[in-house]
């Protein structure tokens, strides 16, 4: 790995395959008990038909795509960084794009995903609801986080 900060840019539909690979590699590494939930073709269709349609999708890259974020008004839908590149500030840089765009953001993550929970909490997100997972396709207990931009002090 180089010591150069990755470049950040808004992704295009042509970046869909690389973005889907980042999602799958990170998801399967961090949540191995849910690995294989979707095929690569299903991941690409999700990016094409949902994320690129409904969200701003941004990426961090050096010689390849290392991380992605997909967000829309008030929500972060996806944030993934390739294993081996986590802990380098890539996720924080991507998250900062969404935080600069909207004054409030919410997101879901799984209760068992301790590293993600610590990441979001360290960046000002507060857990506001926990569920038993019956409302998500993975049937995995999750937690809803909320972040609000701090108001300038008077």
HELIX and SHEET records of a PDB file:
HELIX    1   1 UNK A   13  UNK A   15  5                                   3    
HELIX    2   2 UNK A   16  UNK A   30  1                                  15    
HELIX    3   3 UNK A   32  UNK A   34  5                                   3    
HELIX    4   4 UNK A   40  UNK A   46  1                                   7    
HELIX    5   5 UNK A   47  UNK A   51  3                                   5    
HELIX    6   6 UNK A   52  UNK A   54  1                                   3    
HELIX    7   7 UNK A   90  UNK A  101  1                                  12    
HELIX    8   8 UNK A  114  UNK A  122  1                                   9    
SHEET    1   A 4 UNK A   7  UNK A  10  0                                        
SHEET    2   A 4 UNK A  56  UNK A  61 -1                                        
SHEET    3   A 4 UNK A  65  UNK A  72 -1                                        
SHEET    4   A 4 UNK A  75  UNK A  81 -1                                        
SHEET    1   B 3 UNK A 104  UNK A 110  0                                        
SHEET    2   B 3 UNK A 142  UNK A 148 -1                                        
SHEET    3   B 3 UNK A 126  UNK A 130 -1                                        
END                                                                             
